[in-house]
Amino acid sequence: MKEATYTKTELTLTAAEANVQALVFMLPILVLYLVPYVLLWPEQISLKAIESFVLAHGVQVLFYPFLMLLVFVAGAVVHELLHGLTWALFCKNGVKSIKYGVHWRYLTPYCHCQEMLPLRPYILGGIMPGLVMGLVPALWGMATGNLLLFLFGLFFSIAASGGLLVLWMLRRAKSSDLVQDHPEKMGCYVFSRK
């Protein structure tokens, strides 16, 4: 790519800014998921249902917070792998172009693609965790009345808020643009033809 034929625009946020701004996507996700589920399965969202669940599972309920933490940690790893493996499909150097890590200060895991990608593959890699771990399980749980599957999908849809934020930042990009992940901040560089 010849630098002279492209303009470079930085679309980034710090991890702290991204965590705050991602909250904007959480409320609509909660409303869009919870309202239909409650309308479809109102008997599952009641004190009687919660009481029956606790009585049926007894002392096991005390271990559920630890199980939830384990699912969260494993899910964060799978979430980042979905970003990376999707982007790697479009990279010349495949998985060698993908870097993983954690911003420990903010407890935020990340996946960084070191190659420049066309806009559509970049977006596909950005939405993949939200689709696979969020939307699909939530819809399946909603259709079948499986509350645990629905809650799994809801949780990981909310976890995908950061990815939705980056996609929102790219809303004015053109399909002919190229996108390069920013190596340190959340976001990217967009290269547009002059």
C-alpha positions as CSV (number, residue, x, y, z in Angstrom):
1,M,0.0,0.0,0.0
2,K,1.3,3.4,-0.9
3,E,0.9,5.9,2.0
4,A,0.4,8.8,-0.5
5,T,-2.8,7.3,-1.9
6,Y,-4.5,6.8,1.5
7,T,-5.6,9.1,4.3
8,K,-5.1,7.6,7.8
9,T,-7.7,8.2,10.5
10,E,-7.3,7.1,14.1
11,L,-10.5,5.8,15.8
12,T,-9.5,4.8,19.3
13,L,-10.3,5.0,23.0
14,T,-8.3,4.1,26.0
15,A,-9.4,0.9,27.9
16,A,-11.0,3.0,30.6
17,E,-12.9,5.2,28.1
18,A,-14.1,2.1,26.2
19,N,-15.4,0.4,29.4
20,V,-17.4,3.5,30.2
21,Q,-18.8,4.0,26.7
22,A,-19.6,0.3,26.2
23,L,-22.2,0.8,29.0
24,V,-24.3,2.7,26.4
25,F,-24.8,-0.6,24.5
26,M,-25.7,-2.6,27.6
27,L,-29.1,-1.1,28.3
28,P,-30.5,-1.7,24.8
29,I,-29.2,-5.3,24.9
30,L,-30.9,-5.9,28.3
31,V,-34.2,-4.5,27.0
32,L,-34.1,-6.3,23.6
33,Y,-33.3,-9.6,25.3
34,L,-35.2,-9.5,28.6
35,V,-38.5,-8.1,27.4
36,P,-39.3,-10.9,24.9
37,Y,-38.0,-13.6,27.2
38,V,-40.3,-12.4,30.1
39,L,-43.2,-12.1,27.7
40,L,-42.6,-15.6,26.3
41,W,-41.8,-17.3,29.6
42,P,-43.3,-15.3,32.5
43,E,-43.6,-18.3,34.8
44,Q,-39.8,-18.6,34.9
45,I,-39.3,-15.1,36.2
46,S,-41.1,-15.3,39.6
47,L,-40.2,-15.8,43.2
48,K,-42.0,-19.2,43.1
49,A,-39.7,-20.3,40.2
50,I,-36.6,-19.1,42.0
51,E,-37.7,-20.9,45.2
52,S,-38.4,-24.1,43.4
53,F,-35.0,-23.9,41.7
54,V,-33.2,-23.4,45.0
55,L,-35.2,-26.3,46.7
56,A,-34.5,-28.6,43.7
57,H,-30.8,-27.9,43.7
58,G,-30.2,-27.6,47.4
59,V,-26.7,-26.9,48.6
60,Q,-25.4,-27.0,45.1
61,V,-26.7,-23.4,44.6
62,L,-23.8,-22.2,46.9
63,F,-21.3,-23.4,44.3
64,Y,-23.0,-21.6,41.4
65,P,-21.1,-18.3,41.8
66,F,-17.8,-20.2,41.5
67,L,-19.2,-22.0,38.4
68,M,-20.2,-18.6,37.0
69,L,-16.7,-17.2,37.5
70,L,-15.2,-20.3,35.8
71,V,-17.6,-19.8,32.8
72,F,-16.7,-16.1,32.7
73,V,-13.0,-16.7,32.6
74,A,-13.2,-19.5,30.0
75,G,-15.7,-17.5,28.0
76,A,-13.4,-14.5,27.9
77,V,-10.7,-16.7,26.4
78,V,-13.1,-18.2,23.8
79,H,-14.4,-14.6,23.1
80,E,-10.9,-13.4,22.2
81,L,-10.1,-16.6,20.3
82,L,-13.2,-16.1,18.1
83,H,-11.9,-12.6,17.2
84,G,-8.5,-13.8,16.4
85,L,-9.3,-17.0,14.5
86,T,-11.9,-15.1,12.4
87,W,-9.3,-12.4,11.5
88,A,-6.6,-15.0,10.9
89,L,-8.7,-16.4,8.1
90,F,-8.1,-13.2,6.2
91,C,-4.5,-12.5,7.2
92,K,-1.6,-13.4,4.9
93,N,0.3,-14.8,7.9
94,G,-2.7,-16.4,9.5
95,V,-2.6,-16.9,13.2
96,K,1.0,-15.5,13.3
97,S,-0.6,-12.1,12.8
98,I,-2.8,-12.4,15.9
99,K,-1.6,-11.3,19.4
100,Y,-3.5,-12.0,22.6
101,G,-3.1,-10.4,26.1
102,V,-4.7,-8.7,29.0
103,H,-4.8,-5.1,30.1
104,W,-4.3,-6.0,33.8
105,R,-5.1,-2.5,35.1
106,Y,-8.6,-2.7,33.7
107,L,-8.9,-6.6,33.8
108,T,-9.7,-6.4,30.0
109,P,-8.5,-9.2,27.7
110,Y,-7.7,-8.3,24.2
111,C,-7.0,-9.7,20.7
112,H,-4.9,-7.6,18.3
113,C,-4.7,-8.3,14.6
114,Q,-1.3,-7.0,13.4
115,E,-2.2,-7.0,9.7
116,M,-4.3,-4.5,7.8
117,L,-7.7,-6.0,6.7
118,P,-10.5,-4.8,4.4
119,L,-13.4,-3.4,6.3
120,R,-15.8,-6.4,6.0
121,P,-13.4,-9.0,7.3
122,Y,-12.5,-6.7,10.1
123,I,-16.1,-6.2,11.0
124,L,-16.8,-10.0,10.8
125,G,-14.0,-10.6,13.3
126,G,-15.4,-7.9,15.5
127,I,-18.9,-9.3,15.7
128,M,-18.1,-13.0,15.8
129,P,-18.0,-13.4,19.6
130,G,-21.2,-11.5,20.0
131,L,-22.9,-13.7,17.4
132,V,-21.5,-17.1,18.5
133,M,-21.5,-16.7,22.3
134,G,-24.2,-14.0,22.6
135,L,-27.0,-13.7,20.1
136,V,-27.3,-17.4,19.0
137,P,-27.5,-18.9,22.5
138,A,-29.8,-16.1,23.7
139,L,-32.2,-16.7,20.8
140,W,-32.0,-20.4,21.2
141,G,-32.7,-20.1,24.9
142,M,-35.5,-17.7,24.2
143,A,-37.1,-20.0,21.7
144,T,-36.9,-23.1,23.9
145,G,-37.4,-21.5,27.3
146,N,-34.0,-22.7,28.5
147,L,-33.2,-20.0,31.1
148,L,-29.6,-20.9,31.6
149,L,-28.8,-20.9,27.9
150,F,-30.6,-17.6,27.6
151,L,-28.7,-16.1,30.5
152,F,-25.4,-17.3,29.0
153,G,-26.3,-15.6,25.7
154,L,-27.4,-12.4,27.5
155,F,-24.2,-12.3,29.5
156,F,-21.9,-12.8,26.5
157,S,-23.9,-10.3,24.4
158,I,-23.2,-7.8,27.1
159,A,-19.5,-8.9,27.1
160,A,-19.5,-8.1,23.4
161,S,-20.3,-4.4,24.1
162,G,-16.7,-3.4,23.5
163,G,-16.8,-4.9,20.0
164,L,-20.0,-3.2,19.3
165,L,-18.4,0.1,20.3
166,V,-15.6,-0.4,17.8
167,L,-18.2,-1.2,15.1
168,W,-20.1,1.9,16.0
169,M,-16.9,3.9,15.6
170,L,-16.5,2.4,12.1
171,R,-20.1,3.3,11.1
172,R,-18.9,6.0,8.6
173,A,-16.2,3.8,7.0
174,K,-16.6,2.8,3.4
175,S,-16.5,-0.7,2.1
176,S,-13.3,0.1,0.2
177,D,-11.5,1.2,3.4
178,L,-8.7,-0.8,5.0
179,V,-8.6,-1.2,8.8
180,Q,-5.6,-1.7,11.0
181,D,-6.0,-2.6,14.7
182,H,-4.4,-0.1,17.0
183,P,-1.6,-1.8,18.9
184,E,-2.2,-0.2,22.3
185,K,-5.7,1.4,22.5
186,M,-9.1,0.0,21.8
187,G,-10.0,0.8,18.2
188,C,-8.2,1.1,14.9
189,Y,-6.7,3.1,12.1
190,V,-8.9,3.5,9.0
191,F,-7.1,4.0,5.6
192,S,-9.3,5.6,3.0
193,R,-8.4,6.2,-0.6
194,K,-7.8,9.8,-1.5
